[in-house]
């Protein structure tokens, strides 16, 4: 039995989920913005070479 060897701790007890979700939301917003910027840079580079995506 695994639980015989593994101690269970409820690590969620001290997590403020609202704060954590707001941070994840901000992180995802930043990542999506960076993705859009990268895509535009890639398109611009191809256009400078005379090609379109």
C-alpha distance matrix in Angstrom:
0.0 3.8 5.6 5.6 7.6 9.3 12.1 13.2 17.0 19.2 21.6 23.7 25.3 28.2 28.9 32.3 31.7 35.4 36.3 33.5 34.6 38.3 37.5 35.6 38.6 41.0 39.1 39.1 42.8 43.6 41.7 43.5 46.8 46.3 45.5 48.7 50.7 49.3 50.1 53.6 54.2 53.2 55.6 58.3 57.9 58.2 61.2 62.9 62.5 64.1 61.1 59.2 55.7
3.8 0.0 3.8 5.2 5.5 6.2 9.4 10.5 14.2 16.6 18.5 20.8 22.7 25.2 25.9 29.3 28.8 32.5 33.2 30.3 31.5 35.1 34.1 32.3 35.4 37.7 35.7 35.8 39.5 40.1 38.3 40.2 43.5 42.8 42.2 45.5 47.3 45.9 46.9 50.4 50.8 49.9 52.4 55.0 54.7 55.1 58.1 59.7 59.4 61.1 58.1 56.3 52.8
5.6 3.8 0.0 3.8 5.3 4.9 6.8 7.6 11.3 13.8 16.2 18.5 19.9 22.7 23.7 27.2 26.9 30.7 31.4 28.8 30.2 33.7 32.9 31.4 34.5 36.8 35.1 35.4 39.0 39.9 38.3 40.3 43.4 43.0 42.6 45.8 47.7 46.6 47.7 51.0 51.6 50.9 53.3 55.9 55.7 56.3 59.2 60.8 60.7 62.4 59.5 57.5 54.0
5.6 5.2 3.8 0.0 3.8 5.9 7.7 9.8 13.5 16.4 18.8 21.4 22.5 25.1 26.5 30.0 30.0 33.8 34.4 31.8 33.5 36.9 36.0 34.7 37.9 40.0 38.3 38.7 42.4 43.0 41.5 43.6 46.7 46.1 45.8 49.1 50.8 49.6 50.8 54.2 54.6 53.9 56.5 59.0 58.6 59.2 62.2 63.7 63.6 65.4 62.5 60.7 57.2
7.6 5.5 5.3 3.8 0.0 3.8 6.6 9.6 12.9 16.2 17.9 20.9 22.2 24.4 25.6 29.3 29.4 33.2 33.4 30.7 32.6 35.9 34.6 33.3 36.7 38.5 36.5 37.2 40.8 41.2 39.6 41.9 44.9 44.1 43.9 47.3 48.8 47.5 48.8 52.2 52.4 51.7 54.4 56.8 56.3 57.1 60.1 61.4 61.2 63.2 60.5 58.8 55.4
9.3 6.2 4.9 5.9 3.8 0.0 3.8 6.3 9.5 12.7 14.2 17.2 18.7 20.8 21.9 25.6 25.7 29.5 29.6 26.9 28.8 32.1 30.8 29.6 33.0 34.8 32.9 33.7 37.3 37.7 36.2 38.5 41.5 40.8 40.7 44.0 45.5 44.4 45.8 49.1 49.3 48.8 51.5 53.8 53.5 54.3 57.3 58.6 58.6 60.5 57.8 56.0 52.6
12.1 9.4 6.8 7.7 6.6 3.8 0.0 3.8 6.5 10.0 11.8 15.0 15.9 17.9 19.5 23.2 23.7 27.5 27.6 25.2 27.4 30.6 29.5 28.6 32.0 33.8 32.2 33.2 36.6 37.1 36.0 38.4 41.2 40.7 40.9 44.1 45.6 44.7 46.3 49.4 49.7 49.5 52.1 54.4 54.2 55.2 58.0 59.3 59.5 61.5 58.9 56.9 53.6
13.2 10.5 7.6 9.8 9.6 6.3 3.8 0.0 3.8 6.6 9.0 11.7 12.8 15.3 16.7 20.2 20.5 24.3 24.7 22.5 24.4 27.7 26.9 26.0 29.2 31.3 29.9 30.8 34.2 34.9 34.0 36.1 39.0 38.8 38.9 42.0 43.7 43.0 44.4 47.5 48.1 47.9 50.4 52.7 52.8 53.7 56.4 57.8 58.2 60.0 57.3 55.2 51.8
17.0 14.2 11.3 13.5 12.9 9.5 6.5 3.8 0.0 3.7 5.7 8.8 9.4 11.6 13.3 16.9 17.6 21.4 21.6 19.6 21.8 24.9 24.1 23.7 26.9 28.7 27.6 28.8 32.0 32.7 32.1 34.4 37.0 37.0 37.4 40.4 41.9 41.5 43.1 46.0 46.5 46.7 49.2 51.3 51.5 52.7 55.2 56.6 57.2 59.0 56.4 54.2 50.9
19.2 16.6 13.8 16.4 16.2 12.7 10.0 6.6 3.7 0.0 3.8 5.5 6.2 9.0 10.4 13.8 14.3 18.1 18.6 16.8 18.9 22.0 21.6 21.2 24.2 26.3 25.5 26.6 29.6 30.6 30.3 32.3 34.9 35.2 35.7 38.4 40.1 40.0 41.5 44.2 45.1 45.4 47.6 49.7 50.2 51.4 53.7 55.2 56.0 57.6 55.0 52.7 49.4
21.6 18.5 16.2 18.8 17.9 14.2 11.8 9.0 5.7 3.8 0.0 3.8 5.6 6.9 7.8 11.5 12.2 15.9 15.9 13.9 16.4 19.3 18.5 18.3 21.5 23.2 22.3 23.7 26.7 27.5 27.2 29.5 31.9 32.1 32.7 35.6 37.0 37.0 38.6 41.3 42.0 42.4 44.8 46.7 47.2 48.5 50.8 52.2 53.1 54.8 52.4 50.1 46.9
23.7 20.8 18.5 21.4 20.9 17.2 15.0 11.7 8.8 5.5 3.8 0.0 3.8 5.6 5.4 8.6 8.9 12.6 13.2 11.5 13.5 16.6 16.4 16.2 19.0 21.1 20.7 21.8 24.6 25.8 25.8 27.7 30.2 30.8 31.4 34.0 35.6 35.9 37.3 39.9 40.9 41.4 43.5 45.5 46.3 47.5 49.7 51.2 52.2 53.8 51.3 48.8 45.5
25.3 22.7 19.9 22.5 22.2 18.7 15.9 12.8 9.4 6.2 5.6 3.8 0.0 3.8 5.8 8.5 10.0 13.3 13.9 13.1 15.4 18.0 18.2 18.6 21.2 23.0 23.1 24.5 27.0 28.2 28.6 30.5 32.7 33.4 34.3 36.7 38.3 38.8 40.3 42.7 43.7 44.5 46.6 48.4 49.3 50.7 52.7 54.1 55.3 56.9 54.5 52.0 48.8
28.2 25.2 22.7 25.1 24.4 20.8 17.9 15.3 11.6 9.0 6.9 5.6 3.8 0.0 3.8 6.5 9.1 12.0 11.6 11.2 14.2 16.2 16.0 17.1 19.7 21.0 21.2 23.1 25.4 26.3 27.0 29.1 31.0 31.7 32.9 35.3 36.6 37.2 39.0 41.2 42.0 43.1 45.2 46.8 47.7 49.3 51.2 52.5 53.9 55.6 53.3 50.9 47.9
28.9 25.9 23.7 26.5 25.6 21.9 19.5 16.7 13.3 10.4 7.8 5.4 5.8 3.8 0.0 3.8 5.7 8.8 8.5 7.5 10.4 12.6 12.5 13.4 16.0 17.5 17.6 19.4 21.6 22.7 23.4 25.4 27.3 28.1 29.3 31.6 33.0 33.7 35.4 37.6 38.5 39.5 41.6 43.2 44.2 45.8 47.7 49.0 50.4 52.0 49.7 47.2 44.2
32.3 29.3 27.2 30.0 29.3 25.6 23.2 20.2 16.9 13.8 11.5 8.6 8.5 6.5 3.8 0.0 3.8 5.6 5.5 6.2 8.6 10.2 10.9 12.3 14.2 15.7 16.6 18.3 20.1 21.4 22.6 24.3 26.0 27.2 28.5 30.5 31.9 33.0 34.6 36.5 37.7 39.0 40.8 42.3 43.6 45.2 46.8 48.2 49.8 51.3 49.1 46.5 43.5
31.7 28.8 26.9 30.0 29.4 25.7 23.7 20.5 17.6 14.3 12.2 8.9 10.0 9.1 5.7 3.8 0.0 3.8 5.5 4.9 5.9 8.4 9.7 10.2 11.8 14.0 15.0 16.0 17.9 19.7 20.6 21.9 23.9 25.3 26.3 28.1 29.9 30.9 32.3 34.3 35.7 36.8 38.4 40.2 41.5 42.9 44.5 46.2 47.7 48.9 46.6 43.8 40.8
35.4 32.5 30.7 33.8 33.2 29.5 27.5 24.3 21.4 18.1 15.9 12.6 13.3 12.0 8.8 5.6 3.8 0.0 3.8 5.4 5.2 6.2 8.6 9.8 10.3 12.3 14.2 15.2 16.3 18.4 19.8 20.8 22.5 24.3 25.5 26.9 28.6 30.1 31.3 33.0 34.6 36.0 37.4 39.0 40.6 42.1 43.4 45.1 46.8 47.9 45.7 42.9 40.0
36.3 33.2 31.4 34.4 33.4 29.6 27.6 24.7 21.6 18.6 15.9 13.2 13.9 11.6 8.5 5.5 5.5 3.8 0.0 3.8 5.5 5.1 6.3 8.7 9.8 10.7 12.4 14.3 15.3 16.7 18.4 20.0 21.2 22.7 24.4 25.9 27.2 28.7 30.3 31.9 33.2 34.7 36.4 37.7 39.2 41.0 42.3 43.7 45.5 46.9 44.9 42.2 39.5
33.5 30.3 28.8 31.8 30.7 26.9 25.2 22.5 19.6 16.8 13.9 11.5 13.1 11.2 7.5 6.2 4.9 5.4 3.8 0.0 3.8 5.5 5.2 6.2 8.6 10.0 10.5 12.3 14.2 15.4 16.4 18.3 20.0 21.1 22.4 24.4 25.8 26.8 28.5 30.4 31.6 32.8 34.6 36.2 37.4 39.0 40.7 42.1 43.7 45.1 43.0 40.4 37.5
34.6 31.5 30.2 33.5 32.6 28.8 27.4 24.4 21.8 18.9 16.4 13.5 15.4 14.2 10.4 8.6 5.9 5.2 5.5 3.8 0.0 3.8 5.4 5.0 6.0 8.5 9.7 10.3 12.0 14.1 15.0 16.1 18.1 19.7 20.6 22.3 24.2 25.3 26.6 28.5 30.0 31.2 32.7 34.4 35.9 37.3 38.7 40.4 42.0 43.2 40.9 38.1 35.2
38.3 35.1 33.7 36.9 35.9 32.1 30.6 27.7 24.9 22.0 19.3 16.6 18.0 16.2 12.6 10.2 8.4 6.2 5.1 5.5 3.8 0.0 3.8 5.5 4.9 6.2 8.6 9.8 10.4 12.4 14.2 15.3 16.5 18.4 19.8 21.1 22.7 24.3 25.7 27.1 28.7 30.3 31.7 33.0 34.7 36.4 37.6 39.1 41.0 42.2 40.1 37.4 34.7
37.5 34.1 32.9 36.0 34.6 30.8 29.5 26.9 24.1 21.6 18.5 16.4 18.2 16.0 12.5 10.9 9.7 8.6 6.3 5.2 5.4 3.8 0.0 3.8 5.3 5.1 6.1 8.6 9.8 10.6 12.3 14.2 15.4 16.6 18.3 20.1 21.2 22.5 24.3 25.9 27.0 28.6 30.4 31.7 33.0 34.8 36.3 37.6 39.4 40.9 38.9 36.4 33.7
35.6 32.3 31.4 34.7 33.3 29.6 28.6 26.0 23.7 21.2 18.3 16.2 18.6 17.1 13.4 12.3 10.2 9.8 8.7 6.2 5.0 5.5 3.8 0.0 3.8 5.4 5.0 6.0 8.5 9.8 10.4 12.1 14.1 15.2 16.2 18.3 19.9 20.8 22.3 24.3 25.5 26.7 28.5 30.1 31.4 32.9 34.5 36.0 37.6 38.9 36.7 34.2 31.3
38.6 35.4 34.5 37.9 36.7 33.0 32.0 29.2 26.9 24.2 21.5 19.0 21.2 19.7 16.0 14.2 11.8 10.3 9.8 8.6 6.0 4.9 5.3 3.8 0.0 3.8 5.4 5.2 6.1 8.6 9.9 10.5 12.2 14.2 15.2 16.6 18.4 19.9 21.0 22.7 24.4 25.7 27.0 28.6 30.3 31.8 33.0 34.8 36.5 37.6 35.4 32.6 29.8
41.0 37.7 36.8 40.0 38.5 34.8 33.8 31.3 28.7 26.3 23.2 21.1 23.0 21.0 17.5 15.7 14.0 12.3 10.7 10.0 8.5 6.2 5.1 5.4 3.8 0.0 3.8 5.5 5.1 6.2 8.6 9.9 10.6 12.4 14.2 15.5 16.6 18.4 20.0 21.3 22.6 24.4 25.9 27.1 28.7 30.6 31.7 33.1 35.1 36.4 34.5 31.9 29.4
39.1 35.7 35.1 38.3 36.5 32.9 32.2 29.9 27.6 25.5 22.3 20.7 23.1 21.2 17.6 16.6 15.0 14.2 12.4 10.5 9.7 8.6 6.1 5.0 5.4 3.8 0.0 3.8 5.5 5.2 6.2 8.7 9.9 10.6 12.3 14.4 15.4 16.4 18.4 20.1 21.1 22.5 24.4 25.8 27.0 28.8 30.4 31.6 33.3 34.9 32.9 30.5 27.9
39.1 35.8 35.4 38.7 37.2 33.7 33.2 30.8 28.8 26.6 23.7 21.8 24.5 23.1 19.4 18.3 16.0 15.2 14.3 12.3 10.3 9.8 8.6 6.0 5.2 5.5 3.8 0.0 3.8 5.4 5.0 6.1 8.5 9.7 10.3 12.3 14.2 15.1 16.3 18.4 19.8 20.9 22.5 24.2 25.6 27.0 28.5 30.2 31.7 33.0 30.8 28.2 25.3
42.8 39.5 39.0 42.4 40.8 37.3 36.6 34.2 32.0 29.6 26.7 24.6 27.0 25.4 21.6 20.1 17.9 16.3 15.3 14.2 12.0 10.4 9.8 8.5 6.1 5.1 5.5 3.8 0.0 3.8 5.5 5.2 6.2 8.7 9.9 10.7 12.4 14.3 15.4 16.7 18.5 20.1 21.3 22.7 24.5 26.1 27.1 28.8 30.7 31.8 29.8 27.1 24.5
43.6 40.1 39.9 43.0 41.2 37.7 37.1 34.9 32.7 30.6 27.5 25.8 28.2 26.3 22.7 21.4 19.7 18.4 16.7 15.4 14.1 12.4 10.6 9.8 8.6 6.2 5.2 5.4 3.8 0.0 3.8 5.5 5.1 6.2 8.6 10.0 10.6 12.2 14.2 15.5 16.5 18.4 20.1 21.1 22.6 24.5 25.8 27.0 29.0 30.4 28.7 26.3 24.0
41.7 38.3 38.3 41.5 39.6 36.2 36.0 34.0 32.1 30.3 27.2 25.8 28.6 27.0 23.4 22.6 20.6 19.8 18.4 16.4 15.0 14.2 12.3 10.4 9.9 8.6 6.2 5.0 5.5 3.8 0.0 3.8 5.4 5.1 6.1 8.7 9.9 10.4 12.2 14.3 15.2 16.4 18.3 19.9 21.0 22.6 24.3 25.7 27.2 28.7 26.7 24.4 21.8
43.5 40.2 40.3 43.6 41.9 38.5 38.4 36.1 34.4 32.3 29.5 27.7 30.5 29.1 25.4 24.3 21.9 20.8 20.0 18.3 16.1 15.3 14.2 12.1 10.5 9.9 8.7 6.1 5.2 5.5 3.8 0.0 3.8 5.4 4.9 6.3 8.7 9.8 10.5 12.4 14.2 15.3 16.6 18.4 20.0 21.3 22.6 24.4 26.0 27.1 24.9 22.2 19.6
46.8 43.5 43.4 46.7 44.9 41.5 41.2 39.0 37.0 34.9 31.9 30.2 32.7 31.0 27.3 26.0 23.9 22.5 21.2 20.0 18.1 16.5 15.4 14.1 12.2 10.6 9.9 8.5 6.2 5.1 5.4 3.8 0.0 3.8 5.3 5.1 6.3 8.6 9.9 10.7 12.4 14.3 15.5 16.6 18.5 20.3 21.2 22.7 24.7 25.9 24.1 21.6 19.4
46.3 42.8 43.0 46.1 44.1 40.8 40.7 38.8 37.0 35.2 32.1 30.8 33.4 31.7 28.1 27.2 25.3 24.3 22.7 21.1 19.7 18.4 16.6 15.2 14.2 12.4 10.6 9.7 8.7 6.2 5.1 5.4 3.8 0.0 3.8 5.4 5.1 6.1 8.6 9.9 10.5 12.2 14.2 15.2 16.5 18.5 19.9 21.0 22.8 24.5 22.8 20.7 18.6
45.5 42.2 42.6 45.8 43.9 40.7 40.9 38.9 37.4 35.7 32.7 31.4 34.3 32.9 29.3 28.5 26.3 25.5 24.4 22.4 20.6 19.8 18.3 16.2 15.2 14.2 12.3 10.3 9.9 8.6 6.1 4.9 5.3 3.8 0.0 3.8 5.4 5.1 6.1 8.6 9.8 10.5 12.3 14.2 15.4 16.7 18.4 20.0 21.4 22.7 20.6 18.3 15.8
48.7 45.5 45.8 49.1 47.3 44.0 44.1 42.0 40.4 38.4 35.6 34.0 36.7 35.3 31.6 30.5 28.1 26.9 25.9 24.4 22.3 21.1 20.1 18.3 16.6 15.5 14.4 12.3 10.7 10.0 8.7 6.3 5.1 5.4 3.8 0.0 3.8 5.4 5.1 6.2 8.6 9.9 10.6 12.3 14.3 15.5 16.5 18.4 20.2 21.1 19.2 16.5 14.3
50.7 47.3 47.7 50.8 48.8 45.5 45.6 43.7 41.9 40.1 37.0 35.6 38.3 36.6 33.0 31.9 29.9 28.6 27.2 25.8 24.2 22.7 21.2 19.9 18.4 16.6 15.4 14.2 12.4 10.6 9.9 8.7 6.3 5.1 5.4 3.8 0.0 3.8 5.5 5.2 6.2 8.7 9.9 10.5 12.3 14.4 15.3 16.5 18.7 20.0 18.6 16.6 15.0
49.3 45.9 46.6 49.6 47.5 44.4 44.7 43.0 41.5 40.0 37.0 35.9 38.8 37.2 33.7 33.0 30.9 30.1 28.7 26.8 25.3 24.3 22.5 20.8 19.9 18.4 16.4 15.1 14.3 12.2 10.4 9.8 8.6 6.1 5.1 5.4 3.8 0.0 3.8 5.4 5.1 6.2 8.6 9.8 10.6 12.5 14.2 15.4 16.9 18.6 17.0 15.3 13.4
50.1 46.9 47.7 50.8 48.8 45.8 46.3 44.4 43.1 41.5 38.6 37.3 40.3 39.0 35.4 34.6 32.3 31.3 30.3 28.5 26.6 25.7 24.3 22.3 21.0 20.0 18.4 16.3 15.4 14.2 12.2 10.5 9.9 8.6 6.1 5.1 5.5 3.8 0.0 3.8 5.5 5.1 6.2 8.6 9.9 10.8 12.3 14.3 15.6 16.7 14.6 12.3 10.1
53.6 50.4 51.0 54.2 52.2 49.1 49.4 47.5 46.0 44.2 41.3 39.9 42.7 41.2 37.6 36.5 34.3 33.0 31.9 30.4 28.5 27.1 25.9 24.3 22.7 21.3 20.1 18.4 16.7 15.5 14.3 12.4 10.7 9.9 8.6 6.2 5.2 5.4 3.8 0.0 3.8 5.4 5.1 6.1 8.6 10.0 10.5 12.3 14.4 15.2 13.7 11.5 10.4
54.2 50.8 51.6 54.6 52.4 49.3 49.7 48.1 46.5 45.1 42.0 40.9 43.7 42.0 38.5 37.7 35.7 34.6 33.2 31.6 30.0 28.7 27.0 25.5 24.4 22.6 21.1 19.8 18.5 16.5 15.2 14.2 12.4 10.5 9.8 8.6 6.2 5.1 5.5 3.8 0.0 3.8 5.5 5.0 6.2 8.7 9.8 10.6 12.6 14.3 13.4 12.2 11.6
53.2 49.9 50.9 53.9 51.7 48.8 49.5 47.9 46.7 45.4 42.4 41.4 44.5 43.1 39.5 39.0 36.8 36.0 34.7 32.8 31.2 30.3 28.6 26.7 25.7 24.4 22.5 20.9 20.1 18.4 16.4 15.3 14.3 12.2 10.5 9.9 8.7 6.2 5.1 5.4 3.8 0.0 3.8 5.4 5.1 6.3 8.7 10.0 10.9 12.6 11.0 9.9 8.8
55.6 52.4 53.3 56.5 54.4 51.5 52.1 50.4 49.2 47.6 44.8 43.5 46.6 45.2 41.6 40.8 38.4 37.4 36.4 34.6 32.7 31.7 30.4 28.5 27.0 25.9 24.4 22.5 21.3 20.1 18.3 16.6 15.5 14.2 12.3 10.6 9.9 8.6 6.2 5.1 5.5 3.8 0.0 3.8 5.5 5.2 6.2 8.7 10.0 10.6 8.7 6.8 6.3
58.3 55.0 55.9 59.0 56.8 53.8 54.4 52.7 51.3 49.7 46.7 45.5 48.4 46.8 43.2 42.3 40.2 39.0 37.7 36.2 34.4 33.0 31.7 30.1 28.6 27.1 25.8 24.2 22.7 21.1 19.9 18.4 16.6 15.2 14.2 12.3 10.5 9.8 8.6 6.1 5.0 5.4 3.8 0.0 3.8 5.5 5.1 6.2 8.7 9.8 9.4 8.6 9.4
57.9 54.7 55.7 58.6 56.3 53.5 54.2 52.8 51.5 50.2 47.2 46.3 49.3 47.7 44.2 43.6 41.5 40.6 39.2 37.4 35.9 34.7 33.0 31.4 30.3 28.7 27.0 25.6 24.5 22.6 21.0 20.0 18.5 16.5 15.4 14.3 12.3 10.6 9.9 8.6 6.2 5.1 5.5 3.8 0.0 3.8 5.4 5.1 6.5 8.8 8.7 9.2 10.1
58.2 55.1 56.3 59.2 57.1 54.3 55.2 53.7 52.7 51.4 48.5 47.5 50.7 49.3 45.8 45.2 42.9 42.1 41.0 39.0 37.3 36.4 34.8 32.9 31.8 30.6 28.8 27.0 26.1 24.5 22.6 21.3 20.3 18.5 16.7 15.5 14.4 12.5 10.8 10.0 8.7 6.3 5.2 5.5 3.8 0.0 3.8 5.4 5.1 6.4 5.1 5.9 7.2
61.2 58.1 59.2 62.2 60.1 57.3 58.0 56.4 55.2 53.7 50.8 49.7 52.7 51.2 47.7 46.8 44.5 43.4 42.3 40.7 38.7 37.6 36.3 34.5 33.0 31.7 30.4 28.5 27.1 25.8 24.3 22.6 21.2 19.9 18.4 16.5 15.3 14.2 12.3 10.5 9.8 8.7 6.2 5.1 5.4 3.8 0.0 3.8 5.2 4.9 4.9 5.5 8.1
62.9 59.7 60.8 63.7 61.4 58.6 59.3 57.8 56.6 55.2 52.2 51.2 54.1 52.5 49.0 48.2 46.2 45.1 43.7 42.1 40.4 39.1 37.6 36.0 34.8 33.1 31.6 30.2 28.8 27.0 25.7 24.4 22.7 21.0 20.0 18.4 16.5 15.4 14.3 12.3 10.6 10.0 8.7 6.2 5.1 5.4 3.8 0.0 3.8 5.4 7.4 9.1 11.7
62.5 59.4 60.7 63.6 61.2 58.6 59.5 58.2 57.2 56.0 53.1 52.2 55.3 53.9 50.4 49.8 47.7 46.8 45.5 43.7 42.0 41.0 39.4 37.6 36.5 35.1 33.3 31.7 30.7 29.0 27.2 26.0 24.7 22.8 21.4 20.2 18.7 16.9 15.6 14.4 12.6 10.9 10.0 8.7 6.5 5.1 5.2 3.8 0.0 3.8 5.7 8.7 11.3
64.1 61.1 62.4 65.4 63.2 60.5 61.5 60.0 59.0 57.6 54.8 53.8 56.9 55.6 52.0 51.3 48.9 47.9 46.9 45.1 43.2 42.2 40.9 38.9 37.6 36.4 34.9 33.0 31.8 30.4 28.7 27.1 25.9 24.5 22.7 21.1 20.0 18.6 16.7 15.2 14.3 12.6 10.6 9.8 8.8 6.4 4.9 5.4 3.8 0.0 3.8 6.9 10.3
61.1 58.1 59.5 62.5 60.5 57.8 58.9 57.3 56.4 55.0 52.4 51.3 54.5 53.3 49.7 49.1 46.6 45.7 44.9 43.0 40.9 40.1 38.9 36.7 35.4 34.5 32.9 30.8 29.8 28.7 26.7 24.9 24.1 22.8 20.6 19.2 18.6 17.0 14.6 13.7 13.4 11.0 8.7 9.4 8.7 5.1 4.9 7.4 5.7 3.8 0.0 3.8 6.9
59.2 56.3 57.5 60.7 58.8 56.0 56.9 55.2 54.2 52.7 50.1 48.8 52.0 50.9 47.2 46.5 43.8 42.9 42.2 40.4 38.1 37.4 36.4 34.2 32.6 31.9 30.5 28.2 27.1 26.3 24.4 22.2 21.6 20.7 18.3 16.5 16.6 15.3 12.3 11.5 12.2 9.9 6.8 8.6 9.2 5.9 5.5 9.1 8.7 6.9 3.8 0.0 3.8
55.7 52.8 54.0 57.2 55.4 52.6 53.6 51.8 50.9 49.4 46.9 45.5 48.8 47.9 44.2 43.5 40.8 40.0 39.5 37.5 35.2 34.7 33.7 31.3 29.8 29.4 27.9 25.3 24.5 24.0 21.8 19.6 19.4 18.6 15.8 14.3 15.0 13.4 10.1 10.4 11.6 8.8 6.3 9.4 10.1 7.2 8.1 11.7 11.3 10.3 6.9 3.8 0.0
